[in-house]
Amino acid sequence: MGLVIARQAMIYEQEQGWGRPLEALMLETGARFLAEFRPGRDQCWIAEIDGMCVGSVFLTDEGDGLARLRLLYVEPCARGQGVADRLVAACIGFAREAGYARVTLWTHTVLAAARRLYARHGFRLVAQAEHEAFGVPVQGETWDLALER
């Protein structure tokens, strides 16, 4: 778990300039996931290529039939190979099987490839708000996917 979060924090620092504030948020999210893990309701997927971790994603139970897709990342060397697509598909499939009514996620306008990925999977942009939680001004976005039962 720590390796996944460390790599993701390093990549966002290098690519977006999002430093310690984002890393702290990700560490809190990972710690909460481990401390409150509920089998059959929460899940983490780690993608590997030739035994090397190249990406991951989490799905957490937010209550009232809502699941949250969290901390999706793919290593730069594995981008364009369908890794993110498979990770998001795994989240959605798990959420359906677990009986969730909806999946939500938080991303940022600057992450264009991620936004296209979410749209391809049926997520819809439902809210936008600027924030400085990562130490710089960014436009945050909430996306939702209604699951068919």
C-alpha positions in Angstrom: 0.0 0.0 0.0 2.8 2.4 0.9 4.6 1.8 -2.3 1.5 2.5 -4.4 0.9 5.8 -2.6 4.5 6.9 -2.7 4.7 6.3 -6.4 1.5 8.1 -7.1 2.6 11.1 -5.0 6.0 11.2 -6.8 4.3 11.2 -10.2 1.8 13.9 -9.3 4.7 16.0 -7.9 6.7 15.6 -11.1 3.8 16.0 -13.6 1.6 18.6 -11.8 3.7 20.1 -9.1 1.3 18.8 -6.4 3.5 18.1 -3.4 3.1 17.4 0.2 -0.5 18.4 0.7 -1.6 15.8 -1.9 0.7 13.2 -0.5 -0.7 13.8 3.0 -4.3 13.4 1.6 -3.3 10.2 -0.2 -1.7 8.8 3.0 -4.8 9.5 5.0 -6.9 7.9 2.4 -4.7 4.8 2.3 -4.6 4.5 6.1 -8.3 4.8 6.4 -8.8 2.2 3.7 -6.6 -0.3 5.6 -8.1 0.5 9.0 -11.7 0.4 7.9 -11.5 -2.3 5.1 -14.8 -4.2 4.6 -14.5 -7.3 2.5 -17.1 -7.4 -0.2 -17.7 -3.6 0.1 -14.2 -2.1 -0.4 -11.4 -3.2 -2.8 -8.0 -2.3 -4.1 -6.6 -3.5 -7.5 -2.9 -3.3 -8.3 -1.9 -3.7 -12.0 1.3 -5.5 -12.9 3.3 -5.9 -16.0 6.1 -8.5 -15.9 5.9 -8.5 -12.1 6.2 -4.7 -11.8 3.5 -2.6 -10.2 2.3 -0.2 -12.9 -0.9 1.2 -11.4 -3.7 0.9 -8.9 -7.2 2.0 -7.9 -9.3 1.8 -4.8 -13.1 1.5 -4.3 -14.6 2.4 -1.0 -18.1 2.2 0.5 -19.4 5.7 1.2 -22.8 4.5 2.6 -26.3 4.8 1.2 -25.5 2.7 -1.9 -22.6 5.0 -3.0 -19.1 3.7 -3.8 -16.1 6.0 -4.4 -13.4 5.3 -6.9 -10.2 6.6 -5.4 -6.5 7.1 -6.1 -6.4 5.8 -9.7 -2.9 6.0 -11.2 -0.8 4.4 -13.9 2.9 4.6 -14.2 4.1 6.7 -17.2 5.8 3.6 -18.7 2.5 1.7 -18.8 0.2 4.5 -20.1 -1.5 3.8 -23.4 -1.7 0.1 -22.8 -5.2 -0.1 -21.4 -4.1 -0.4 -17.7 -6.3 2.4 -16.5 -9.2 1.2 -18.6 -9.0 -2.3 -17.0 -8.7 -0.8 -13.5 -11.8 1.4 -13.9 -13.7 -1.5 -15.4 -12.8 -3.7 -12.4 -14.1 -1.0 -10.0 -17.4 -0.7 -11.9 -17.8 -4.5 -12.1 -17.1 -4.9 -8.4 -19.5 -2.0 -7.5 -22.3 -3.6 -9.6 -21.7 -7.1 -8.0 -21.7 -5.5 -4.5 -25.0 -3.9 -5.2 -24.0 -0.2 -5.2 -26.4 2.1 -6.9 -23.8 4.7 -7.8 -20.0 5.3 -8.1 -18.6 8.7 -7.6 -15.1 10.1 -8.0 -13.1 13.3 -7.6 -10.6 14.4 -10.3 -9.2 17.6 -11.8 -9.8 19.5 -15.0 -6.1 19.4 -15.8 -6.1 15.5 -15.9 -7.5 15.4 -19.4 -6.7 11.7 -20.1 -8.4 10.6 -16.9 -11.5 12.7 -17.7 -11.8 11.1 -21.1 -11.4 7.6 -19.5 -14.2 8.3 -17.0 -16.5 9.6 -19.7 -15.9 6.5 -21.8 -17.0 4.4 -18.9 -20.2 6.4 -18.5 -19.3 8.8 -15.7 -20.9 12.2 -16.0 -19.5 15.5 -14.6 -21.8 16.7 -11.9 -19.9 19.5 -10.1 -16.8 21.7 -10.4 -15.0 23.8 -7.7 -11.7 25.5 -7.5 -9.5 24.6 -4.5 -5.9 24.9 -3.3 -5.8 21.6 -1.3 -2.6 20.6 -3.1 -0.8 23.9 -2.6 -1.7 25.4 -5.9 -5.0 26.5 -7.4 -6.7 23.7 -9.3 -10.2 23.0 -10.7 -11.7 19.9 -8.9 -14.4 17.9 -10.5 -16.9 15.4 -9.2 -18.1 12.7 -11.6 -20.9 10.1 -11.0 -21.9 6.9 -12.6 -25.4 5.5 -12.0 -25.3 1.7 -12.0 -28.1 -0.4 -13.5 -29.5 -3.0 -11.2 
